[in-house]
Amino acid sequence: RIHPDGLHFEDCFGLRLRHIKSGDIFWLHFSQTMTEVKEKYEIIHPIEECKYELRVRYIPRSIQDMLDRDRSTFNYYHNQVFSDYLEAVAEKVDHETAIKLGCLEIRRYFKDMPSTVFEKKSNFELLEREVGLRKFLPKSVVDSMKTKDLRRIITREFKTVSHLTEEQCVFRFFEILKKITRFDQEIFRCALGTGWSVAVELVVGPEDGISYWTDKGSTPTILAEFSQVLSIQTDSSTDPSKKGVLLLKIHGANDPLTITTTSLFVAENIADLIDGYCRLVNNTDQSLIVRANKNSSKRFSDPRPLPSITLNDTNNRKSFPCVTDTDDYAEITEDLYNVPEHFDYEINRDNIHVVTTVGEGQFGDVHKGIYSTREIPEMPVAIKTCKFQGQDGMGMADRLLEEAHTMRQFEHPHIVRLIGVCTEEPVWIVMEFCKYGEMRSYLQTNKHSLDTTMLITYTYQLSQALCYLEQKKFVHRDVAARNILVAQPDCIKLGDFGLSRYMEDQNYYTASKGKLPIKWMAPESINFRRFTTATDVWMFAVCCWEILMMGVKPFQGVKNNDVIGKIEAGERLAMPSNCRPAMYSLMSRCWSYDPGFRPLFEEIQHELCFQLDTDMEKDIDEKAKTQPVTPRIPTPTREPRSHVPKRQPRLPGKPTRHPPEIGAQDNDCRGSCHEKLRQLQLEESKLEENLRLQQKQAEADKLWLQQEEQQLANLCYVTVRNAMNAPPPPSMPPAKPPRNLSTKDPTPTMKLDREGDTVYRDTMLVVKAVLQANQEIMGAKSEEIFVLVKNIGKALKELCTSLDQEITSLPADYHREIDMAQKTTNKDLAQVINQMKLVKRFYSTTQVTDYKKCMMAATQVLAMDAKNLLDVVDKARL
């Protein structure tokens, strides 16, 4: 089934039998039965060695009309022509034309890729490794050219066609290929007439009708139009050594047009071709073929057609040499699951009572219902239905059943459970009901009552579900908050395993832009339509971002077409305000451009488990700190109460830790309780002591950091005003508390006579250039930042020149120390340049502010080291 609603140009299709070993082709008339086919052709070749192929053989005069009225047939025809081109023509074409045609197909196949996609070497390698260049280019081009040269040429050529739409790429491909070979014509060597006949090449096609030429370069001579043919007759002889004769009765001609072929099979081939064109032009199912046999009076005017061939069927699909438009996603949808003919989880529709509608979609609705069984009298369920019925909803119904079959294979506490299906129309999928509904709306409604620990719990549960799918070798392809349901306030479930695949199979991203989750997808999914576990990892991180942002959608205000450009430029979603650094670090790893650098779900699950345990321990510590402990040891005369430890939050998916059981004997109970109380008091006192020490340490660290910043600011200010009379900073910072290391105070600039001191002068120029850069970097444009760095480099170069002139007059013992200080400043400048490159690279992203701050810090380090260089020179002078 190419399309559930049928095809407007279904008369363009023909079925042929091709012998794989010899390449012999026999076209089958639509009036023939399979019994007739086997009896007729198995005497020539064994049927098991032959292959049935569905082809677009009868081409309408206007391809544009085919596109406008029947896109499925149009795409099928293009894929057929391109497949034939690679198989029979491409090796004969010059490399430049072959690359141009290949780039047109790459653009059509990956229509969402930006023009600069192949400037990244990793993208070209991904195309070469995952898809294969042989899918677009002939073998001779791939084998004869170096990869580097081929990538350079493809990058240049792809930019010239990147502005074309999918349809424009197809028409440009047809236009170029038609100059090389007339793929819209079929040519046969035959003779006109019988006896004394003239050898010609018969040309049959939509533009020239039934024509011939004696010389290939000449203009075809038209014998007849398809609309003029009244009947077609072939010789009935089955003798393979006998020549075939084809008689065409033409309107307005007294004698039939006689065509002599090398064999009867060639004559029948031409007869089927002309008959198909006549039916297409006359818009009728009436065949014009008349068999001159024993039943010569019988005309096949009302033949019984063959059963429709279903392209979605796996066994049939493998037999076709060309692919349909849905094969753009063949690598992610074909042969994953086969829907069984009989479902062992069929349920009785009469046992379901529909209560209300809880969701409406473009293709179907979701209802809440009550399912009654003997075991459970009233079970709340969710019912997914199909909006379209009959022929219109046939494709959607199949996908619903395939989704049910997929869900049937999963049994996990955080995946929506399938209850059963109703396969009779209307098709229903019955699933467990999650009363809190879709997660995104739940987050938005309860955002003031949800803490960070619970949000991390949700991400951990989602990682458990995806880790389970990873182990099952299943790719979800649409991990987003809208596809997650909230069963309980502390339990979520992943759902929607079928609709996204249905929409991909129908290629609706081509038909309706923006309906695929572009803003959630990995770059290789956007560029190459590749979906793997690594792409699920990317989408998982985006979904985590949604959860932490309380249901906010990613890339707000960014068009779908611009998302891939931002990702290619290195921009990622910003860290949510309530997100811990460890969590965002994990998300950033999941957003690695190279799929090989992304973690597996098993690793993600373990890391989230550790983070969640840490958060829960912190919560317990904070509660213990706010509640003072007043220990009361029971007196011996009073029976002590058994101590019940406070119940800790249980991590979903982890086994509950039960407290040790208390012995039955009273003495043991008293002794154990007394001992536990004492141990608990010791632990709590130690915990409070540790917290006090950590608080003191944090305050000391904060004070140390403030003093360090003040010292740096004072030092830069002093060097600009007057290095000789510079007052020392108000107070020297103490050593960082955690480390017992002695700190060496920076040496103030010595009081020397600076008149004519070029080293001192150039050092001050370096410091001034750094201060000017620090003042202007935050508001400067990319070009202005380059000028600022250039001024710093120029000042440092002059300082090095002055130092080279001065060093000859200094003692040799200090040369090595001066040389080391000079190398340090050069390294600092290199670091400033690297930071400038990062600022320019990420200038158009939201992260540019952070990179500018890093650049300012690098320039400050350069100023400090330049001042230290001056101090070393002054020490050598003394």
CORZILIN-V491070 format. One record per pair of residues at least 6 apart in sequence whose C-alpha atoms are under 8 Angstrom apart, sorted by the first residue. I is the first residue (numbers start at 1). J is the second residue. Records with the same first field share a line. If there is no record, write none. Layout:
# CORZILIN-V491070
I->J / J
This chain:
# CORZILIN-V491070
1->308 / 309 / 310 / 311 / 312
2->72 / 310 / 311 / 312
3->72
4->391 / 392 / 393 / 394 / 395
5->391 / 392
7->70 / 72 / 73
8->69 / 70
9->66 / 70 / 73
10->73
11->58 / 276 / 279 / 280
12->56 / 57 / 58 / 59 / 60 / 276 / 280
13->54 / 55 / 56 / 57 / 58
14->27 / 28 / 29 / 30 / 54 / 55 / 56 / 57 / 58
15->27 / 28 / 29 / 30 / 52 / 53 / 54 / 55
16->25 / 26 / 27 / 28 / 52 / 53 / 54 / 55
17->25 / 26 / 27 / 28 / 50 / 51 / 52 / 53
18->24 / 25 / 26 / 50 / 51 / 52 / 53
19->25 / 45 / 49 / 50 / 51
20->49 / 50 / 51
21->49
26->265 / 269
27->269 / 272
28->37 / 272
29->272
30->303 / 305 / 306
31->300 / 303 / 304 / 305 / 306
32->305 / 306
33->306
38->47
41->47
51->319
52->319 / 320
53->319 / 320 / 321
54->320
55->77 / 80
56->73 / 76 / 77 / 80
57->273
58->206 / 273 / 276 / 277 / 280
59->184 / 205 / 206 / 277
60->66 / 206 / 280
61->206 / 207
63->74
66->73 / 74
67->73 / 74
72->324 / 325
75->324 / 325
76->322 / 323 / 324 / 325
78->170
79->322 / 323 / 324 / 325
80->321 / 322 / 323
81->183
83->321 / 322
86->136 / 137 / 138
90->98 / 137 / 138
91->138 / 139 / 140
95->141
98->137 / 138 / 141
99->137 / 154 / 157
100->157
101->136 / 173 / 176
102->136 / 137
103->136 / 154 / 157 / 158 / 161
104->158 / 161 / 169 / 170 / 172 / 173
105->136 / 169 / 170 / 173
106->136
107->113 / 158 / 161 / 162 / 164 / 166 / 169
108->165 / 166 / 167 / 169 / 170
109->166 / 328
110->527 / 528 / 529
111->165 / 166 / 527
112->526 / 527 / 561
113->526 / 527 / 528 / 564
114->162 / 564 / 565
115->158 / 159 / 162 / 163
116->155 / 159
117->123 / 155
118->124 / 151 / 154 / 155
119->155
122->594
124->151
127->133 / 528
133->142
134->142
142->150
161->169
184->205 / 206
185->203 / 204 / 205 / 206
186->203 / 204 / 205
187->201 / 202 / 203 / 204
188->201 / 202 / 203
189->199 / 200 / 201 / 202 / 261
190->199 / 200 / 201 / 202 / 259 / 260 / 261 / 262
191->197 / 198 / 199 / 200 / 201 / 259 / 260 / 261
192->198 / 199 / 200 / 257 / 258 / 259 / 260
193->257 / 258 / 259 / 260
194->258 / 259 / 260
199->214
200->212 / 213 / 214
201->212 / 213 / 214
202->210 / 211 / 212 / 213
203->209 / 210 / 211 / 212 / 213 / 220
204->210 / 211 / 273 / 274
206->277
208->220 / 222 / 225
209->222 / 223 / 224 / 225 / 226
210->222 / 223 / 224 / 225 / 226 / 274
211->220 / 221 / 222 / 223 / 224
212->220 / 221 / 222 / 223
213->219 / 220 / 221
224->250
226->274 / 277 / 278 / 281
227->278 / 281 / 282
228->250 / 251
229->248 / 249 / 250 / 251 / 278
230->248 / 249 / 250 / 251 / 288
231->248 / 249 / 250 / 288 / 289 / 290
232->246 / 247 / 248 / 249 / 271 / 275 / 288 / 289 / 290
233->246 / 247 / 248 / 271 / 289 / 290 / 291 / 292
234->244 / 245 / 246 / 247 / 264 / 267 / 268 / 271 / 290 / 291 / 292
235->244 / 245 / 246 / 264 / 291 / 292
236->291 / 292 / 293
237->264
238->264
240->263 / 264
241->263
242->262 / 263 / 264
243->260 / 261 / 262 / 263 / 264
244->260 / 261 / 262 / 263 / 264 / 265 / 266 / 267
245->258 / 259 / 260 / 261 / 264 / 267
246->258 / 259 / 260 / 261 / 267 / 268 / 271
247->256 / 257 / 258 / 259
248->256 / 257 / 258
249->255 / 256 / 257
250->256 / 257
260->267
261->267
271->289
275->287 / 288 / 289
279->285 / 286 / 287
286->301 / 302
287->300 / 301 / 302
288->300 / 301
289->299 / 300
290->296 / 298 / 299 / 300
291->298 / 299
309->316
310->316
311->317
314->334 / 335
325->507
326->504 / 505 / 506 / 507
327->505
328->507 / 529
329->504 / 505 / 529
331->530
332->530 / 531
333->501 / 505
337->402 / 406
338->402
339->401 / 402 / 405
340->405
345->419 / 420 / 421
346->420 / 421 / 422 / 423
347->420 / 421 / 422
348->422
349->422
351->371 / 372 / 373
352->369 / 370 / 371 / 372
353->369 / 370 / 371
354->367 / 368 / 369 / 370
355->367 / 368 / 369 / 370
356->367 / 368 / 369
357->365 / 366 / 367 / 368
358->365 / 366 / 367 / 368
359->365 / 366 / 367
360->366
363->386 / 387 / 388 / 396
364->384 / 385 / 386 / 387 / 388
365->384 / 385 / 386 / 387
366->382 / 383 / 384 / 385
367->382 / 383 / 384 / 385
368->380 / 381 / 382 / 383 / 433
369->380 / 381 / 382 / 383
370->378 / 379 / 380 / 381
371->377 / 378 / 379 / 380 / 381
372->378 / 379
380->432 / 433
381->430 / 431 / 432 / 433
382->430 / 431 / 432 / 433 / 434
383->428 / 429 / 430 / 431
384->428 / 429 / 430
385->426 / 427 / 428 / 429
386->393 / 396 / 397 / 400 / 426 / 427 / 428
387->393
388->396
389->425 / 426
390->425
396->502
397->427
399->498 / 499 / 502
400->427 / 428 / 429 / 498 / 499
401->421 / 423 / 427 / 429
402->498
403->497 / 498 / 499
404->418 / 420 / 421 / 429 / 498
406->497 / 498
407->416 / 417 / 418 / 497
408->417 / 418
410->417
411->417
412->465 / 468
413->465 / 493
414->461 / 462 / 464 / 465 / 491 / 492 / 493 / 494
415->465 / 493 / 494 / 495
416->431 / 432 / 493 / 494 / 495
417->431 / 432
418->429 / 430 / 431 / 432
419->429 / 430 / 431 / 432
420->429 / 430 / 431
421->427 / 428 / 429 / 430
422->428 / 429 / 430
433->487
434->485 / 486 / 487 / 488
435->486 / 487 / 488
436->442 / 485 / 486 / 487 / 488 / 489
437->485 / 486 / 487
438->481 / 482 / 483 / 484 / 485 / 486
439->481 / 482 / 483 / 484 / 485 / 486 / 492 / 551
440->481 / 482 / 546 / 547 / 550 / 551 / 552
441->551
442->486
443->547 / 550 / 551
444->550 / 551
447->550
452->548 / 578 / 579
453->612 / 615 / 616
454->490
455->547 / 548
456->608 / 612
457->490 / 612 / 651 / 652
458->490 / 491 / 492 / 547
459->544 / 547 / 608
460->605 / 608 / 609
461->491 / 492 / 652 / 653
462->492 / 493 / 494
463->540 / 601 / 604 / 605
464->601 / 605
465->493 / 494
466->601
467->601 / 602 / 605
469->475 / 476
470->533 / 601
474->533
475->531 / 532 / 533 / 536
476->497 / 536
477->500 / 531 / 532 / 535 / 536
478->500 / 517 / 520 / 536 / 539
479->520 / 536 / 539 / 540 / 543
480->520 / 539 / 540 / 542 / 543
481->543 / 546 / 547 / 551
483->494 / 495 / 496
484->492 / 493 / 494 / 495
485->492 / 493 / 494 / 495
486->492 / 493
487->493
491->652
503->509
508->515
509->515 / 516
514->560
518->526 / 560 / 563
519->554 / 555 / 560 / 563
520->538 / 539 / 542 / 543 / 554
521->535 / 538 / 539
522->535 / 538 / 539 / 591
523->564 / 567 / 568 / 593
524->530 / 531 / 535
525->531 / 535
526->564
533->600
534->595 / 596 / 598 / 599 / 600
535->595
537->590 / 598 / 599 / 600 / 601
538->590 / 591 / 598
541->587 / 588 / 590 / 591
542->554 / 587
544->587
545->554 / 573 / 576
546->552 / 553 / 554
548->576 / 578 / 579
549->576
554->573
555->563 / 573
566->572 / 845
569->841 / 842 / 845
570->842 / 845
571->842 / 845 / 846 / 847
572->588 / 591
574->846
575->584
582->611
583->608 / 611
586->604
589->597 / 598 / 599
590->597 / 598 / 599
591->598
592->598
612->651
613->651
616->649
620->648
624->684
625->688
629->681 / 684
631->681
633->674 / 677
634->640
639->670
640->670 / 673
641->673
642->669 / 670 / 673
643->673 / 676 / 677
645->659
650->656
662->669
663->669
697->737 / 738
700->736 / 737
701->736 / 737
704->733 / 734 / 735 / 736
707->731 / 732 / 733
708->733
711->729 / 732 / 733
714->729
715->729
716->767 / 863 / 864
718->726 / 727
719->726 / 764 / 767
720->764 / 767 / 768
723->748 / 749 / 750
724->749 / 750 / 751 / 752
725->751
726->748 / 749
728->748
732->745
734->743
735->741 / 742 / 743
747->871
748->871
749->870 / 871
750->871 / 874
754->760
758->799 / 802
759->799 / 802 / 803 / 806 / 870
760->870
762->795 / 796 / 798 / 799 / 802
763->795 / 796 / 799 / 866 / 867 / 870
765->795
766->792 / 795 / 796 / 799 / 863 / 866
767->863 / 866
769->788 / 791 / 792 / 795
770->792 / 859 / 860 / 863
772->788
773->785 / 788 / 789 / 856
774->856 / 859
777->785 / 852 / 856
778->849 / 852 / 853
782->839 / 840 / 843
785->836
786->836
789->832 / 833 / 836
793->829
800->822
807->815
810->876 / 877
811->876 / 877
814->876
817->872
818->869 / 872 / 873
821->865 / 868 / 869 / 872
822->869
824->865
825->862 / 865 / 866
828->858 / 859 / 861 / 862
829->859 / 862
831->858
832->855 / 858 / 859
835->851 / 852 / 854 / 855 / 858
836->852 / 855
838->851
839->848 / 851 / 852 / 855
842->848
